[in-house]
Each structure stands twice: as C-alpha cells, then as structure tokens.
Amino acid sequence: MSNPCIICVAITGSLPRKENNPAVPVTIAEQVESTQAAFEAGASIVHCHVRNDDQSPTSAPEKFAKLLEGLKKHCPGMIVQLSTGGRSGAGEERGAMLPLKPDMASLAVGSNNFPTRVYENSPQLVEWLAEEMLKYDIKPEIEAFDLSHIHQAVNLSKQGKLKAPLYVQFVMGVKNAMPVDKPTFDFYVETLHRLAPDAHWCGAGIGANQLLLNEWSIAAGGHTRTGLEDNMRLDRDSLAPSNAALVERTVALCEQYERPVATWQQAREILGLRMA
C-alpha cells in the first residue's frame, strides 16, 4: 500500500445551481447525503461551502456548524475542509467559521483574476486567516491559482505563519487565471518539491479539465480533487448524476495507475491530522 492517493470531493461550491445540474447539493441535508455517498465511494476529504435558501453563497457560521455536525455523524473519520473563499463573504467574514475548528480550511495566499472579477486576497487578510488557522489548529489547504502563490506559501511557512508540512492544491483551468498546461503543471510539482521537500500536493482542474488534472496528479504521485463544485458533467453529453459518480471515476484512474486510494486513516496520517 505505497503512496496512497487522497481524493478530495468538492461537493457544492458557490456557483453551481440546481438549474445547472439537479444533483448539486444545496441544503445541509442534501450536502450530508451527497458527502456520505462520496465518502463511501472513496473520498477522504470533503471541501465545503454553504448556501442560503435562494442558493446564494454565504459564510454564515451557523450553517457551517450544522453541516459539520451532520458530516461528523454520517461520515465518521472523513476530513472536513471548510472554504474561506471570496465569493461567499468579504474580509474577516470569510473566516468567521474557523472557531468551529474543522480539520482543514482552504487558504488562498494571493490575488488573481477570475472570469468576471478579481479574486482579491490582500496580504493583511491572508495573514489574519493564517493566524486564525494556527490559533484553532486547522490545517490550511493552500489554493495556488498562480506560481507566485507557491512561493508565498513557502515564505509564510518559513516565517512560522503556516504549519509545516504544507498541503498545496494546484488549481488550473479557471478562466483568466492559470490555464491547463502540462509543462506548467510539471513545473509546479518540481518547484514545490524544490522549495518545500516535505510538502504534499493536490491537483484540481476546472470544468472539462477536471478529469485531465485527476489523471496528471495520480500519474505524478500526487493527490487530486473532484466534485460538482468544479465540474458538473461526466462528459460533453452527460451531466454527472452525483458527487459519488465523479469520485468513482477518480477511483478508476487510481486503479489504472496502480495507486491505492487513501482511507481516511491514511489521509489523516499523510497530512499530519489527529485521528477522529
């Protein structure tokens, strides 16, 4: 069982709506049910957003608290990662759920362009979020939308503002940000290994590029992310029927490349997280 692959499932996000794919889980109950199926299919991390009744995104701590409660009950041992992303709040509102002490939380360490806006992450906000994660013993998942974000994460770690070893997610395929490009992907992997030899990494592809990033990451010995947040289709002609279906597709790739799928216990050990 050498080099198990951690599969993260991003179940909901801030943008996908029922009108786009009826399988997108919006309510807390739907999210718990969808996560449980994905967990049973092989995912060991769940990346979480929460929504208002009108499907709009929010950072409301009380909604995250209900989701966390349901996930702990129905997915015992699964690593829960809460989003501090910028589509669901502004400023310190984005970290208002961190006192809930999830296992992990996402952390973007720099700004970049998104399809229709600037995804703004000021140095002051980044440092505050990092401080809160240290305070509550939460492991950050560094979301690298640009090469500079890898360098910044390493610098913050060297300053003691991020606990080592780092866990960095390479996000590729967001319009106006880093495109899906194999030489760039390979350079990301090489750069992280050079700057932070003990770091672990994950690849996430957006839209039709999800499957490609899954394959590149698994083949290169890294971890990977799937789920309806990033991609609502199985292929050009078919909507994904569930998050579990996308996880099952990723598991099949692991089998193809002879990578064992990490159990939640193995994932916690790899990432240095306490056992549930």
N, C-alpha and C positions, 0 to 999 in steps of 0.2 A: 504494500500500500504506500508506495513512494509518491511524493509530490501530489497530494490530492488537490483538486480544483474546487475552490469555493464559488458557488453560484449565488449571486445576489439577484433578488427579484424586486423590481421597482413597480409596485402594483398599480399606482394611481396617477402620481404626478399632479401638476397644477393645470395642465391644458386639456388633456383628452376628456371628452364628454360622452354621455350616453348616445348623443346623436351621431357621434363618430363611430362608436362601437358599443353596443348594448352591454358587452361583457365588462366594461370599465367599472370597477367597484367604487362607489361614491360614499354611501353611508358607512358608518362604523361597522354595522353588521355585515354588509357586503364585503368590506375590506378584510374583516377577520375570516370570513368564509373563503374568500379568494386566496388569502395568505395560507390558510391551513392546507388547501389543496396543493399550492405551490411547494409548501414545506414537505408534504408527503411525496411530492414528485422529485425532490432533490435539492431545493433551495435551502441554504442555511443562514442567509441574511435577507431581511426584508427592509427595503428602503421606503419610508412612509411620508406621505403628505396627508393633510386632512382638508375637507371641503365644507362649505356652508350648504344649507338646504337647496340653494339655487345652483349648486355645483361650482360656485366660485371658490378660489383657494383662500385659505386662512392659515394663520399661525396660532390660533386660539389654544392655549394650554389645556383648557378643559376638554377639548375634543381629542387632543393627543393623549390625555390621561385616560379617557375611555377606550381609545384604540389600544394603548399599551396594556391596559387591564385585560382586554379581550384576547390579545395576542399571547400574553403570558399564560392565560388559561387554556387556550386551544392549540398553541404551538409551543409547548414547553421546551426550553433549551434553545429555540431559534434566536439568532442575534437580531435585535431590533435597532434599526438605524433611523433616526428622525431627521427630517430635512430642515435646514436653516436657509433654504433658498430664497431668492429675492422676489419671486413672483407672488408670494403669499404674505408679504409684510415689508415694512421699512425699518431701517435702523435696528435698534436693540429689540424691537418687537420680534424680529426673526429668531432670536434666541430665547424667547420667553418660556419655551417648553423645556429648556435644559435642566432646570431644577427637578424635573421628573426622573433624572438620572437614567436615561436609556443606555444601552450598551455602547452605542455609537451615534454619531451625528455627522452630517455632511458639512464640509467647510471649504468654501471657495476662497482662495487666498489672493485673488487679484481680479481685476475687471476685464471685460471683453465685450465684443459685440454679440448680440443675439439677432434673430431675424428682423425684428422691428424696433429694437431698443438697445440701450447699453445696459449690460448686466453689471451694475456698479457694486464693487466691494472695496470700500475705502480702507487704507491701512489701519485707521482707528477702529473701524468695525471688525476687521479681521482679527486684530489683537484682542478686542473685547470678547469676541466669540471664542477664541483660543483660550483666553483666561478662564472663561466660564466652563469650558470643557475640562480644563485641568482641575478646576475647583470641584467639579462634580464627578471626577474620574470617568469621563466619557472619552472613548477613543474616536478621534476625528478620521473621517474618510476625506482625504484631500481630493477635491474635484479639479483636475487640471484640464482647463479648456485651452491652454496655451503653454508653450515651452517654459516661459518665464515663471509659470505657476509651480513647476517642479523645483526650480532654483529657489523660489521664495519659500516653499515648504521646507526645503533642506535648511535654509538660513534660519527660519523660525525654530526648527528643531535644535540646531546648534546653539541657539540662544536660550534653550530650555523652555520655549513657549509652546512647543508641541512635544508630546511624549514619544520617544523612540520605542520600537521601530515604527517608521512611517507606513501608512497604508494609502497609496495614491491611485486614484482612478483616472485613466486617460479617457477623456470624453471627446469623441470625434464624430463629425457629421452634422453639428449644429450650423445652420446657415450663418454665414459671416464670421464664424469662428474657425477652428481647426478642421479642415476637410479630412476625409478618409483617404489616407495616403500611406502605403506600406513602408516606404523608406522613412517617413516621418515617425510612424509607429515604432519601427525598429530603433530609431534614434532616441525616442522617448525611453524605451526599455534600457538601452545602453547608457543613457545619461543618468537615469535614476540609479542603476547599478553602480555607476562610477562615483556618483556623489553620495549615495547612501546605500552601501552594500548590503545592509541588513533590512532594507525596506521591502515590503511586499506591494504588489500592484495588481490592478484590475483594468480590463478594457471594456468600454461601453460605446456602442455605436447607435446612432440615432436613425430612426426610420428604417428604410430598406437596408441600411448598413449594419443593422444590429447583428444579423447572422454572420456577416463577414468579420466583424470585430470579435464575436464569440469564437470564431474559428482561429483567427490570428492569435488571440490571447491563449486559448487552450493549447494550440500547437507550440507556442513560445514558452509554455510552462507557467503562465500567469493565471489569474483568476478572472471571472467575467460576470457581466450583468446582463439581464434580460428583463422582460416585463412590458406591460401595456403602457407605462409612462413614456417609454422611448419609442415604441413601435406597436401599432395596433393590428398588424397584418401578419399572417403566416406566409403569404406570397402576394404577388400582384393581383390575384383574382380572389383571394380569400381573407376575410377578417379572422384574427385569432379568436378562438372560442373562449379562451381563458388565459390567465397568467400561467396556470399549470401547463397548458399546452406549449407555451414558449419555454418553460423550464424543461419539459420533456424533450424538446428539440435540442436544447443545450446539453442535456444528459447524453443524448445520442452522439453528439460531437465528442464529448469526453470519451465515450466508448470507442469511437473511431480512432482517436489519438491515444488510446490506452492510458487515459488519465482517470484515476478513481475519483468519484465525486465525493467531496468532503462531507462528512457527517457534521452535525452541529458541534459535537465534542471536538472533532479535529479542527474545525474552523475557529473555535474559541482558543484552542491551543496555538494554532498558527498565528493568530492575531494578538495573543497575549491577554485575552479576556478571561475574567473569572468564570468558573463553571456555574451554570444556572442551578 
